[in-house]
Amino acid sequence: MVADGGRMAQASQVPGARAPGTTSDSSHPTTTPIPDKAYFRIGEVARILGVKPYVLRYWESEFKAIRPQKSRSQQRLYRRRDVELLVRIKKLLYEERFTIAGARRKLREEGAADIETSESGAPEQRLPTSKPNRELLNRLRTDLEKILKLVEE
């Protein structure tokens, strides 16, 4: 295999080989529908995606947008948004044959890597750090500090 702009190109085709992300019947992808619930444990996510849990832990280290919460027993709890992003990552890596770096770039271009989670658990979009936005944020910060001083008095 040869890296080509973030994608992996096959040097030769192997007879009888099947495409990654498919079962022995190549028309059925291994990703199953995501159940309608808020949180998922690592084993559930692994089953949904058709990968081993260690693959998910590795992807967490490579894609900073994937940050599962931890339960009291220190088990990873993925939000639905995390699972949807993992499905996208799997598609980029296994079906579209991107490298990790190429998939990271593609997600950044699509804006998926800029989604952060607030303390309340709600997704937030980060503002680009352009000069007008920095100025606006500085003015907002100053105004909020003034309001905080008034409230504290």
N, C-alpha and C positions, 0 to 999 in steps of 0.2 A: 504494500500500500504506500502511496506517495501523497504527502500533504499538498493541497492545491487551494490556496486562498481560504483556508479554514475548513475545507472539506477534504475528505479522504477519498482518493481515486484508486480504484482497483487496478493493480498492475496486470492481473490476469483473472479470468473467471474460473472458479473451481466447479467442475461438473457435480451436480447433485447438491450443491450448497444452497442454503435457503437464506433469504434476506433477514437481517437482524430485526427483531421485533415482530416476528411472525411465527406461527406454529408450523408443524410439518405440512399442514395445508396452507400454502402461502397466501391464501385469500383472507385469512382470519388474523388480524393483529392481536397481540397478547394483552393490550391495554383494555381493561373492562370499564364499564360506565362507573362514574363516581357516585356513590350513594349520597342521598340528600341528608347530610348531617354536618355539624360545625367542626368537629375535631376527629382526627384519625390517628391511631397509633402506628408506629413504624411498620409493623407486620401487615396491617391492613393496606397501607400505602404500597408496600412491596407487592402484595397480591394484586392490587389494582393495576400497577404498572407492569407486572410480570418480571420484576427484577429482585435480586437478593437485598436484604436490609443493608449490607455493607456498601452496596452501590449507592444507596440513598445517603448514607453517612459521608461517602466520598463526595457526592455532588454537593452536599451542604458545605464542605470545605472549599469547593471550587466556585460555587455560585452564592455570593453574599446575600442575595435576595431571599434565599431559603434559610429561614431562621425559626425552626420549630420551637415552641415553648416546651418547658419541662413540667411534668406532673410532680406531685409531692414525692412520688417514688422514683423520680428522675427519668421517667420514660418520655420519649419525644412525643409531642402532640402537634401534629401538623394541622394547620387551618385549611379549609377548602381552597383558598387562594394559593397556598403552598402546593397542594396536590395538583391544581390546574397548571401551575408553573412547572412542576416536575413532569407532567404529561408533555408539555411543550419541549422541555429539555430532552426528554427521551426521544421525542420525534426528531429533533435536530440531530442528536447524536446517532441514533440507531437507523432511522429511515433516510434522513437527508445527508447522513455521513459527515457531519461537521466534526471538527476536533473540539476539544473542550474550549480552547481559546476562541475558535471560530464561533461556537455556540454562544459564548459569553458576549462576543462582539455583536452577534445578531440580536440577542436579547436586549442589549444596550440600545441598539438602533431602534428596536421596536418599543422601547420604553419600559419593558417589563422589569428590568433590573433597578429602575428608579423608584419602584413602589416600596414604600416603607410602611411600617405598622406603628401606630401611636400607642401610648400606654393603655388606652381603652380597647385596643385590638382592632380598631377600624383602619382600613388602608388609607394612606395619605399619599399624595403625589408631591415629590420634592420639586421645588422651583429650580429652574436652571440658574446658575450663579453668574448671570450677566450683570454688568454694572448697574443698569436701571433697577434690576431686582434687588441687588445688594443695598442700593440707596433706599428703596422702598422698605426693605426689611429693617434697616437702621432707623428710619423714621418711625416705623411701627414699634420697634423696641423702645425708643425714647418715649413715645406716647404711652405705651403700656407701663413703663417705669413711673411716669408722672401719675398715671391713674392709681398704681399700686401705692404710691406715697400718699395720695389723697385718701385712699381707703384705710390705710394704716393710722392716719391721724385721728 
